[in-house]
Amino acid sequence: MQLDGALADLLALVHTYGVVDPDIAHRVTVSPAAALPEHDETWPYDLGALQNPRDASVLLLFGSMDDRPATFDRTIVPKELDILLTQRSLALRNHPGQVSFPGGGQEPADDDATVCAVRETQEETGVDPTGIVPIGQLPTLPLPISNFRVTPVVGWWQHPNEMITTEEATRVFRVPVGDLVDPKLRVTAVATDRSHKQRYGTPAFTVGGTLVWGFTAMILDRVLELLGWAEPWDPRYIIDITNWDATKPVPAAIFDHEHNARDFTGRR
């Protein structure tokens, strides 16, 4: 698969499960999108009900990173294909220290979820919005822990520029998508909610010198699966993040033969 094939797959993903941006046909040329693999499950995770939520958007910004290609080569994903991630400041109220897609709450001046996602990405990372081609929006997902209703927006970074760090994003980095599908870099992150004495888990990725887990990892996991890019991996390799400090090295994974692959929070 070449980059134009990956772009066609992303367009097919949005066409199948979401809403394609009406301007993409005028801004980028792609080969006809092939049919995606069939799946028994629907796009979203069921993460629970919300009470008077605030609308928000995140940007899944894919592009080509020629200077640091993926090391995992047993995949159909182009080695130079990458995605933009940020590490949230420890000073933030919501999800401090976590790795996430750039994004945030919608403002009154934002015409729609795409405008919000691009604006937030520029504010957090310095990415020039004129270099972004919006592909479209995926279905909105609830994020009960912070009471947001989040719309994932898929974009193509046609003209990359130098990134910056900000008060909100203390680290901004690009991760090869091929590394995200590497089974050796995939684990399950688990934590114990002491107040409710419940143990919960999410898919996770040990990439970029850190751990991608939670809501962001759940979206990545689902997108890779629906695109047909995911490789089989063993969710019984566990990293317990209950007491983990995001400024510290990622703990080593431990094999838990009793862990159920379907234990992800809200997984249908």
N, C-alpha and C positions, 0 to 999 in steps of 0.2 A: 504494500500500500504506500503510495506517495502522499505528500501533504494535501494535494487536491482531493484525494480519496478520503482522507481524514476529515477535511472540511465538508465534503459531501455527506459523510456519515453524521456529522454534527447537525447539518441541515435536516437530514432525515429524522434525527432524534427529536428536534424541535417540531418538525412537521407532524410527527406521529403523536407526540405527547403534549405539545404546547401550541404556541402561536408564533409563526414565522414573522420576522420583521419585514414590513412591506417594501423597504428600501434596499434590501440585500441584493436583489436581482440587478439593481442599477449600479452597485458598488463593487461587486466581486463576481468573477465567473467561476463556476464550479461544474464538474461533470455531473450527469444525472445521478441522483441519490439512489443507491440500491436499497432494497427492502431490509429492514433490521431483523435480527433474529426474533423469533416468536418467544413470548414470555407468558407464563401463567399469572404472574403477579402484576399489579398495576404500578404506575410510577411512584406514588408517594409512600412514605412511611406514615403510619397513623400515630402521631406523637401526642395526641390528647386534645381536649377542648381548650378554648381560650375565652377569656373574659375581657371584652372591650380592648382587643389587641390594637397595636400600632402597626401600620404597614411598613415594610422594609424590603430592600432588594440587595442581592449579592451578585457579583459578576464573575462568571466562570470564563476567564479570559485565556483562550488558547492562542498559541503562536509558534514560531519557529526559532529555536535557540541553537544556532550552529556551533557555538563555541564550547558547549558542554552537553553532548548527546547522551542519551540513555545508555547505561551499561548492560541492561538486560536485552538480549537480542533474540530471544525465542518468542517473539510476539509479532503480530501484524502491524502494531503501532509504529509509525515512523520514528526513528531514533531521535530526530531533531524536534519532534512535537513536544511542546511544554505547556504548562499552565501556571498562572500567577497566584502566589499565596502571600499572606502577610502574617506576622505575629503581633497580636494585640498587646498594647501596653499593659503593664501590671497595674497601672493607675486607673484603668477603666472600670466602671461599675459592673458591666455585663461581660462575662467570659474573659476575665483578665488573663493575659499570658497565653491564651490559646492561639493555635494556628487557624486561620480562617481565610475565606475569600474576601477581597475588598468589598465593602458595602456598608449599608447603614439604613437608618430610618428615613422614610420619605418626608420631604418638606413641601409646604404649600405650593412652592414655585415649580415643583417637579410635575411635568405633564403626565408621566406614567412611570412604571417600574424600571424601564430601560433608562430613562433620563436620570432617575435616582441612582441606579447602579453605576452609570458612567461618571456622574458628578462625584459620588463618594469615592470612586476609584481614583479620580484625579486628585481629590483632596488628601487622600491617605497615602498615595504612592507617587504622585507626580506624573502619572501616565498621561500623555497628551490625548485628549478625547478625539481629536481629528484622525488619529491613527487607529481607532477602534471601529470595527465593522460589527454592529449588532446583528446577530443571527436570529434571535428571538427569545421568547420567554417560555420557561417550563412552568408547570402548575405550581401554584402557591402552596407553601408548606407551613404548618404551625410550629412555633418554637415556644412551648409553654414556659420553660424556665425563665425566659425574659419577656414573655407575653408579646412576641412579635409574630406577624403573619408575613412570611418571607417569600418573595418571588425570585427564584434563580434565573438570571439572565445569561444567556450564552453569547459570547462575543469572540471575534477573531482579531488578533493584534496584527494588523496589516503593516503598520509602520512603527516598530518599537522605538522607544526613546529611553534615555537614562532615567532610572527610578530614584526616588528619595525616600528617606524615613521621616516620620512625622511624630507628633505627640500621641496619635492614635495607633500608628503602626511603627513599632520600634525595629522591625525587620521586614524587608520586602524581598522576596526571592522567587525565582522561577524553577519549577521542578519538572524534569522530563516525565512525560506521561508513561513512557516505557518503564520507568522505575516504579511508578505507582502500581503497575500490573505485575511486578516481579513478586512471585509467591514468597521469596525469602524476606521481603520487606513488609509483609502483611501480617498483622496480629489482631487480636481482640483486646481492646482497652476495657478494663472493668474497674468499677469503683463501688464503694459501699456508702449508701446514704444513711448516716448514723441516726438521723432524726426519725426515719421510717424503718430503719434496719433492713433495707432492701439492697440487693446487689444488682447492678445493671451493667450492661456492656454495649459497646458500639464497635463497628469495624474500625481499624486504625492502620496507619501507614508510618513506617519508620524511615522517613526520607528527609533530605535537606538538613541532616544533623539534629532533627527534632522528631516529635510525635504528632501526627495529624490524627485527631480523634473527634468524637462528638458529632455535632450537626454537620460540620464540613465534611468529615470522613464518610458520614452516611450518604450525603449527596454524591460524593466521588464514587463510592462503592456502587451506588445504584446507576449512575451514569455509565460507568465502565461496563457494568453488566448488561444494560440495555443496548449499548452500542455493539456488544459482541466482542469487546476488547479484553475483558477480564480473563485471567488465567486461574485455574483451580488453586486454592490455597487452603491451609489448615487453620480454622478458627480456634483450635484447641491450644494454640500458642498464645499465652495470656500475658499482658502487662498490667499490673495493678497500679492504678494512678490515684488511689484514695489519698495518699499522703505525698504525692509527687509534687515537687516544686518545678514549674516550667523553666526556671532559670538553670536547673541542674541537668546533668546528662540523663538521657532516657534510660530507665531501668531495663535490665535484661528480661527477655521473655521467658516464661516458665511453661512447660507443657502440662496441660490439665486434661487428662483423658476423659473426664466426666463432663466437660463443658459441652453444651448443646449449641450447634451451629445456628439454631433459630432463636437464640436467647437475646438477640439485639433488641434494644428498647423499641417497642411499637412495631416491630417487623411483622408484616401481615403474612 
